[in-house]
Amino acid sequence: MVVGGTAFLVDNTVFYGLKLTVLEPKPVTAKIIAVLVATIVSYVLNREWSFRARGGRERRHEAALFFLVSAAGLVISSAPLWISRYVFLLETPQVSLAAQEIADFVSAQVAGTLIAMVFRFWALRTWVFPDERPEPAGPRPGRAATAAAAARSGAPGPGGPAGRVSRHGRRPPGRTSPRASENAGILRP
């Protein structure tokens, strides 16, 4: 929320700073530049704050994916403004200056930003900063000892009914680990 809010403020500041001065006749160009600046700020904040515990890729690869996703977000973010201006012709002299500015704000800063924000969050979480924690190669330490101890005690081991783990590392519903049962003072058959 903080990263998105900060990027939104940067986007608005740069967009209106350019649109109301040097890029007055080119609002789509002003929007593209604003989104590019906000994207750089967003990458730094997302990498160092929002998703710092996720990922595991090299920074170069991660940055390339981030900017690829952001390029798609840039198109998504700019499309409503482009449609407003060049398809619906909501610009002066066809409409009043007030109507043009309201249409620009709603299309660029509300609709475009919201649609792109949802897309970026999903794409960043899915492809750029996935929750990937690689499995260590070989047998897990302590697994053989746990199985041997369970066999001696008669309790089900890691492969038994209470200790069964799927290939995704999750237990079937309603199953607890033998260790969790022991810690609770309950021995499940």
C-alpha positions as CSV (number, residue, x, y, z in Angstrom):
1,M,0.0,0.0,0.0
2,V,2.8,2.4,0.9
3,V,4.8,1.5,-2.2
4,G,1.7,2.0,-4.5
5,G,0.8,5.2,-2.7
6,T,4.3,6.6,-3.1
7,A,4.4,5.6,-6.8
8,F,1.0,7.1,-7.3
9,L,2.2,10.5,-5.8
10,V,5.3,10.4,-8.0
11,D,3.2,9.6,-11.1
12,N,0.7,12.4,-10.4
13,T,3.5,15.0,-9.6
14,V,5.5,14.2,-12.7
15,F,2.3,13.9,-14.9
16,Y,0.8,17.2,-13.9
17,G,4.2,18.9,-13.8
18,L,4.8,18.0,-17.4
19,K,1.2,18.2,-18.6
20,L,0.7,21.7,-17.3
21,T,4.0,23.1,-18.6
22,V,6.3,21.7,-21.3
23,L,4.1,18.9,-22.5
24,E,0.7,20.6,-22.5
25,P,-0.2,19.6,-26.0
26,K,1.0,16.0,-25.4
27,P,-0.7,14.5,-22.4
28,V,0.0,10.9,-23.4
29,T,3.7,11.6,-23.6
30,A,3.6,13.3,-20.2
31,K,1.8,10.2,-18.8
32,I,4.4,7.8,-20.2
33,I,7.3,9.8,-18.7
34,A,5.5,10.0,-15.4
35,V,4.9,6.2,-15.3
36,L,8.5,5.5,-16.2
37,V,9.7,7.7,-13.3
38,A,7.2,6.1,-11.0
39,T,8.3,2.6,-12.2
40,I,11.9,3.2,-11.2
41,V,10.8,4.4,-7.7
42,S,8.4,1.4,-7.5
43,Y,11.1,-1.1,-8.3
44,V,13.5,0.2,-5.7
45,L,10.7,0.2,-3.0
46,N,9.3,-3.2,-4.0
47,R,12.7,-4.9,-4.0
48,E,13.8,-3.4,-0.7
49,W,10.6,-3.4,1.2
50,S,7.5,-5.2,-0.2
51,F,9.1,-8.3,-1.6
52,R,12.5,-8.4,0.0
53,A,11.9,-11.9,1.4
54,R,10.6,-13.3,-1.9
55,G,12.3,-14.2,-5.1
56,G,15.7,-15.6,-5.2
57,R,16.7,-14.6,-8.7
58,E,19.7,-12.6,-9.7
59,R,19.0,-8.9,-9.5
60,R,19.7,-8.4,-13.2
61,H,17.1,-11.1,-14.2
62,E,14.6,-9.8,-11.6
63,A,15.0,-6.2,-12.8
64,A,14.5,-7.3,-16.5
65,L,11.3,-9.1,-15.5
66,F,10.2,-6.1,-13.4
67,F,10.6,-3.7,-16.3
68,L,9.0,-6.1,-18.7
69,V,5.9,-6.3,-16.5
70,S,6.1,-2.5,-16.0
71,A,6.1,-2.0,-19.8
72,A,2.9,-3.9,-20.0
73,G,1.6,-1.8,-17.1
74,L,2.6,1.3,-18.9
75,V,0.5,0.4,-21.9
76,I,-2.4,-0.5,-19.7
77,S,-2.0,2.7,-17.7
78,S,-1.8,5.0,-20.8
79,A,-4.6,3.3,-22.8
80,P,-7.6,4.9,-21.1
81,L,-6.1,8.4,-21.6
82,W,-5.3,7.7,-25.2
83,I,-8.9,6.4,-25.7
84,S,-10.3,9.4,-24.0
85,R,-8.3,11.9,-26.0
86,Y,-8.1,10.3,-29.5
87,V,-11.2,7.9,-29.7
88,F,-13.8,9.9,-27.7
89,L,-12.2,13.2,-28.7
90,L,-12.5,14.6,-25.2
91,E,-10.1,17.6,-25.8
92,T,-10.5,21.2,-26.6
93,P,-12.0,22.6,-28.9
94,Q,-14.5,19.7,-29.0
95,V,-15.2,20.0,-25.2
96,S,-14.5,22.7,-22.7
97,L,-11.1,22.9,-20.9
98,A,-12.8,21.8,-17.7
99,A,-14.3,18.7,-19.3
100,Q,-11.0,17.9,-20.9
101,E,-9.1,18.1,-17.6
102,I,-11.8,16.0,-15.8
103,A,-11.7,13.4,-18.5
104,D,-7.9,13.3,-18.4
105,F,-7.9,12.9,-14.6
106,V,-10.5,10.2,-14.6
107,S,-9.0,8.2,-17.5
108,A,-5.3,8.6,-16.7
109,Q,-5.1,8.9,-12.9
110,V,-8.2,6.9,-11.8
111,A,-9.0,4.2,-14.4
112,G,-5.6,3.7,-15.9
113,T,-3.8,3.7,-12.6
114,L,-6.3,1.3,-10.9
115,I,-6.3,-1.2,-13.8
116,A,-2.5,-1.1,-14.1
117,M,-2.1,-1.4,-10.3
118,V,-4.1,-4.6,-10.2
119,F,-2.2,-6.1,-13.2
120,R,1.2,-5.1,-11.8
121,F,0.6,-6.5,-8.3
122,W,-0.6,-9.8,-9.8
123,A,2.3,-10.0,-12.3
124,L,5.0,-8.9,-9.8
125,R,3.8,-11.5,-7.3
126,T,3.5,-14.2,-9.9
127,W,6.6,-13.7,-12.1
128,V,9.0,-11.2,-10.7
129,F,9.0,-11.8,-6.9
130,P,7.6,-15.4,-6.6
131,D,7.6,-17.2,-3.3
132,E,10.2,-19.7,-4.4
133,R,12.3,-21.3,-1.8
134,P,14.3,-24.0,-3.6
135,E,14.3,-27.5,-2.0
136,P,17.7,-28.5,-0.8
137,A,19.3,-31.3,-2.9
138,G,19.5,-34.8,-1.4
139,P,17.8,-36.1,1.7
140,R,16.8,-33.7,4.4
141,P,18.9,-33.8,7.5
142,G,17.2,-35.6,10.3
143,R,14.6,-37.4,8.2
144,A,16.3,-40.8,8.5
145,A,16.7,-40.4,12.2
146,T,13.1,-39.4,12.6
147,A,11.9,-42.5,10.6
148,A,14.2,-44.8,12.6
149,A,13.0,-43.4,15.9
150,A,9.3,-43.7,14.8
151,A,9.9,-47.3,13.7
152,R,11.4,-48.2,17.1
153,S,8.6,-46.5,19.1
154,G,5.8,-48.0,16.9
155,A,4.5,-44.5,16.0
156,P,3.9,-43.6,12.4
157,G,6.9,-42.1,10.7
158,P,7.2,-39.5,8.0
159,G,5.7,-41.9,5.5
160,G,3.0,-43.1,7.8
161,P,-0.6,-41.9,7.8
162,A,-0.2,-38.9,10.2
163,G,3.1,-37.9,8.7
164,R,2.3,-38.2,5.0
165,V,3.4,-35.1,3.1
166,S,2.4,-34.5,-0.5
167,R,5.0,-33.7,-3.2
168,H,4.2,-30.0,-2.6
169,G,5.3,-30.2,1.0
170,R,1.8,-30.0,2.4
171,R,0.0,-32.4,4.6
172,P,-3.5,-33.7,3.7
173,P,-6.3,-31.9,5.5
174,G,-6.9,-33.1,9.1
175,R,-3.4,-34.6,9.4
176,T,-0.8,-33.4,11.8
177,S,2.8,-34.3,12.0
178,P,3.9,-36.9,14.6
179,R,6.0,-34.2,16.3
180,A,3.0,-31.8,16.6
181,S,1.0,-34.6,18.2
182,E,3.8,-35.4,20.6
183,N,4.1,-31.7,21.6
184,A,0.4,-31.6,22.3
185,G,0.7,-34.6,24.5
186,I,-1.5,-36.7,22.1
187,L,-0.2,-39.8,20.3
188,R,-2.3,-40.3,17.2
189,P,-2.5,-43.8,15.7
